[in-house]
Amino acid sequence: MQDDIRCAKDTGIEHLPSKSYGINQPWCVAAMIAADLLCLHGSLAKAEPKTLRNRLLHTAVRLVRGQRKRKITIPETWPWARELNAYFRTVFALVPP
């Protein structure tokens, strides 16, 4: 429980953007979704939020659109390429609400 709270604080729940409840409500929902990240597999599923930010934001990727699909290209030599490819395939397969 304490670890979940600490991870939630690292994903943005500690820094609310406004004093307005209407603005903070979607912020909290987005932060809790980021804290859960249900799409992650393998070692990324157990990684801390700071590690995830580092690995996701510092990855050299190329987004490609074609045939009404979104694709992502990650160099095979990247250390976490296999896990990130699985993550992005899962995210792109989600149906929009």
N, C-alpha and C positions, 0 to 999 in steps of 0.2 A: 504494500500500500504506500509506504513512504517513498519507495523507488518510483512508483507511478506519479506521485505528486512532484518529485524532483524532475522527472522527465517532462511532465506537463509544463513546469515553469521554464524549462530550457526551450520549449517549442513556442512560447509566446503568451502563455496564459498569465504570466506575471506582469506583462507590460500591456495593459489595456489601452487602446488608442483614444478613448474619450471618457467623459463622465456620464454620458448618455447610455441608458440601458439598451436602447434600440440599436445603437452602433456596436456596443460591446457584445451583444448576443451572437451575431454571426462570427465575430472574431473568436469567441470562445468555442463555437462549434468547429471552426476551421482549425484552431489550435488542438482540440481534442482529436480530430481526425488525423492531424499531423503526428500527434503523440502515439496513436495506434498504428498507423500505416499498415493496414491489413494486407497489402499487396506484396510485402517483402518476404523473401525466402532466404534460407541459408544463414550465413554469418551476418548479413545485413539486418535480418529480423531481430537479432540480439544486440545490435550496435546501439551505442548511446546517441542521442540527438546531435551532439556536436560532431561525432564521427560521420553520421549520415550526411549532415550539411557539407562537411569537407569532401566526402566521396562523391556526392551528387553534384555539387557546384563546381568541382574542379575536374570534372570528366570532360574530355574532348569528344563531343558528339556532333552528329550532323542529322538534323531533322529533314526528312524527305517526304513529300506528298505526291501521291500518284495513284491512279486507279481508285480514287475515292477512299484511300487509306492513308493513315499516317505511319511512317516507318522511322526507325532511329538506327543510325549506324555508329557503333562504338568500335574503335580499333581493337583487334583481337589481342594485342600485346598489353592492353590495359589490365592492371591487376584484378579489378573487380568486373571485368567485361561480361562474364557469363551471368553473374548475379544481377547486374544492372539490365542486361538484355531481358532476362526473365521478368524483372520488375516492370519495365516499360511495356513489354508485351501484355502483361496482366492489366496494366493501367489503360492501355489503348483498347483493350477488349471490353472495358466497362461500358455499359449502355448509359447514355446521358439521361438524367431524370426528366 
